[in-house]
């Protein structure tokens, strides 16, 4: 991990560990409103300030035991308290880092594997997070371009929406295929009828094949 100081943040894995429950329980708390709206979204993943999460302590049998709280704090080296999300520094997930660096997410993953990008400042719920300044300083050091418009956008808090959770909505079924019109045979002198038939078929988005009768 990078050595920069970072605020105490938790994803679902860290919340579950703090309260001694399963990760699915933390996700359920998010669904039923026990957990408020996330204090941070990065690459579509939700994160909460420690101060936000600790508001659940002592309610409805939930308990953040002192030893688990101490273990969490020790796991976040250089962490510090933030009581209001408006005081959060700009923190990026891998998707936002890709946008700032004007590359795709796969490129960021390759850079991480090759250790040609700064180590994440945080690793929460299995996802890497960087301070914006870490990313910008690393780009300068390596001579990489950054997308100024995207830097301004992420500074302003414009982020990708949260990834959908739960059951996927079944795609709407396509309407049944309409039967094709029957072939028609026209005699000399029935040019008007033939033209009407062709026009109707073409109006339905179909093609017409005309074969002379032998």
Buried (B, 14 or more C-beta within 10 A) or exposed (E): BBEBEBBBBBBBBBBBBBBEBEBEBBBBBBEEEBBEEBBBBBBBBBBBBBBBBBEBEEEEEBEBEEEBBEEBEEEBEEBEEBEEBEEBBBBBBBBBBBBBBBBEBEBBBEBBEEEEBBBBBBBBBEBBBBBBEBBBBBBEEEEBEBBEEBBEBBEEEEBBEBEEEEEEEEEEEEEEEEEEEEEEEBEEEEEEEBEEBBEEBEEEEEEEEEEEEE
